[in-house]
């Protein structure tokens, strides 16, 4: 057994004084779909609804009681994990968060930390928040808790792998992991080493591991798409990359933010499981490795469930657009009696107008209309668009135009 494996096992044992192991649950729905033995490691069921509490616990226990003041910079799960552990250990924590952090996340952090933590809102963007936290550390002699680029944090996150092995009674054949800064993935990879096959999954808007492997070192992939906030990291950690540098680039995949929303919606509707976007990455990736995993024992790490339900309309919207059952058009509508009726008569029995808005009159005889249409089967759009063209209507499909979507959708 390597020193790292021993340390990960020790950390896992110590954690049992704080919280029980998160369940590793066989999912019949996914097993049937993919013809494999598929298990979900439910980190969304940890005390703070993410795996981040593990790294925070391990890093803090290594320096207590010599250190009693801890600092972190985070807008989400890391902040909540640190706050929870500050309360557990009875030490002081100062948590820096961007001013733009949703109130729900700020409130949860305060609830977890109670009287032991102070939340300071600094900067509109994370780099300002991080700089303020590091300045405070230097001035106060505090201990900075990195969200991922720290050996003790990596060792703590490896407890996920220890529990998987204990719960299955063996190592799985295949492990699917989300990747952001690399704390979870480098910890699990370092524990199982080459005794498993891996699929490491990133959001398309923040491919930090893929770019690092291509360059041979961590690189900044800014600007990033922050929708998958639990994995949207511009630069993978240095220590994390050193542990992952021998991963095959073919085992690293990226998934579009809209596609991930389909899985979030499905897991909520079919399984009653609430996942944040990063927490759904590993499950969404199953479709990309279906042939590799057939007949194998597979563990998908559902990394977190800190989902703000105010985001649900956006998630549903993205999922519908990705799956092709909802489209948006700019339609050039003739300004004459009966024109709207002519258009409506082209719709099929399962087509529904979900948005209709005049944008402007481009000429005296025509007007531009933003129209959204929902249907049950994406193939329904084929005959509709054919009839639209045949009837002489001029239109532009803007469903996948991200620039326009920011302004009008």
Secondary structure as UniProt FT lines:
FT   HELIX           3..15
FT   TURN            16..18
FT   STRAND          24..26
FT   HELIX           28..34
FT   STRAND          37..42
FT   HELIX           43..45
FT   TURN            47..48
FT   HELIX           52..61
FT   TURN            62..66
FT   STRAND          69..73
FT   HELIX           77..89
FT   STRAND          92..97
FT   TURN            99..100
FT   HELIX           103..113
FT   HELIX           114..116
FT   STRAND          117..121
FT   HELIX           126..140
FT   STRAND          143..144
FT   HELIX           151..157
FT   HELIX           159..168
FT   STRAND          174..178
FT   HELIX           183..192
FT   HELIX           193..195
FT   STRAND          197..203
FT   HELIX           204..206
FT   HELIX           208..215
FT   TURN            229..231
FT   HELIX           238..244
FT   TURN            245..246
FT   HELIX           249..251
FT   STRAND          252..255
FT   HELIX           257..266
FT   HELIX           267..271
FT   HELIX           277..284
FT   HELIX           285..288
FT   HELIX           290..293
FT   TURN            294..295
FT   STRAND          297..302
FT   HELIX           309..311
FT   HELIX           312..323
FT   STRAND          326..334
FT   TURN            337..338
FT   HELIX           339..344
FT   TURN            345..346
FT   TURN            349..350
FT   STRAND          352..363
FT   TURN            364..365
FT   STRAND          366..374
FT   TURN            378..379
FT   HELIX           380..390
FT   TURN            391..392
FT   STRAND          394..397
FT   TURN            399..400
FT   HELIX           402..408
//
